[in-house]
Every structure is written in structure tokens, then in C-alpha cells.
Amino acid sequence: MKRIIAAIVLTLVIIYLVPFVVYSLFSAAGLIAVPEGPPGIFLLSVLVDKIGVAVAFVLIYHLARRGFAGRWLLYAFIWWIMFVFGELGQAPGPHYTWMEALAGIISEAIYFPLAGWGVQKLLGKGALSIDD
């Protein structure tokens, strides 16, 4: 159980921090606007969203680890594809832009492989017992 919690925390840190770097670069380049409203509310809403993704990412890997053992990049790619479609579906909407979608796709192309590698190291084949 400790390894599952560690994997969730590691995944959360990765998927919470990487988008801030990518979106900051897009914002600094003038490609996207800074979110409106109180920053604390925005950061909290992103955190809650990412907690759900981190928990799902780790628990699904844990349940299917025999099938994905040694194939963390495939696992990350599957998640990335799912999120790319989400970004593309959200982009034409009134409160999102194509540049924000591109920043999201780039973020996800970075953080899903990083998280997949980390989860593989903590939970995959060859990892210590899940109770360690």
C-alpha cells in the first residue's frame, strides 16, 4: 500500500508541475492569456482535477500491471491519446483556445511518460513487494 500511495504522490507532483512550466512558457511568449480570477482558486481547481487523474493513473496501472509490466511507455501513450482527444474536443469551446489545447497536449506528452516511468519503477515487474 505504501508503494501505491508513493506512486500516486509522485504522479501528482509530475502532472501538477509540468503544465505550469509549459503554460508559463506559452504565456510568456504571448500565446495564451493568464487565467482570470483569484490564483488560489485556479490552483486549487487544477490540484483537485490532477488528484483524480493521478489516482486513476496509478490504480489502473496497478490493476493491469501484469499486462503493462515493462511497457510503461505504451501505458503513457494510451493516456496521452485519451487526453489529446479531450484537448481537441475542448478547443472549439468558448472558454478555451487552440493554443491552450496545444500547451495541454505538449504538457501531457511530457508528464504521462514521466509518470509512467515512475509508476513502473514503483509498482512494475521487478519492483519490491507492494507492502514495502
C-alpha positions, 0 to 999 in steps of 0.5 A: 500500500505504501508503494501505491500511495508513493506512486500516486504522490509522485504522479501528482507532483509530475502532472501538477508541475509540468503544465505550469512550466509549459503554460508559463512558457506559452504565456510568456511568449504571448500565446495564451492569456493568464487565467482570470480570477483569484490564483488560489482558486485556479490552483486549487481547481487544477490540484483537485482535477490532477488528484483524480487523474493521478489516482486513476493513473496509478490504480489502473496501472496497478490493476493491469500491471501484469499486462503493462509490466515493462511497457510503461511507455505504451501505458503513457501513450494510451493516456496521452491519446485519451487526453489529446482527444479531450484537448481537441474536443475542448478547443472549439469551446468558448472558454478555451483556445487552440493554443491552450489545447496545444500547451495541454497536449505538449504538457501531457506528452511530457508528464504521462511518460514521466509518470509512467516511468515512475509508476513502473519503477514503483509498482512494475515487474521487478519492483519490491513487494507492494507492502514495502 
